[in-house]
């Protein structure tokens, strides 16, 4: 879609464009892309909050003695055998 708009801005009026030329179109679109990258780098609006992180949270197993952190390992997959 972006290339279609760039072509429309750049090609001659005889071909249905705006006849701005490929050089100015390239410079303007490059400047817009650079401005967007700088804006996002400074504001960090594209970085998710900690609460929206994709990393799994540790699971809490509740035992008689209270909550215990099980490091997000399902209870059926860890070694439940007590040590001697």
Secondary structure, 3 states (H helix, E strand, C coil): CHHHHHHHHHCCHHHCCCCCCHHHHHHHHHHHHHHHHHHHHHHCCCCCCHHHCCCCCCCEEEECCEEEECCCCCHHHCCCCCCC
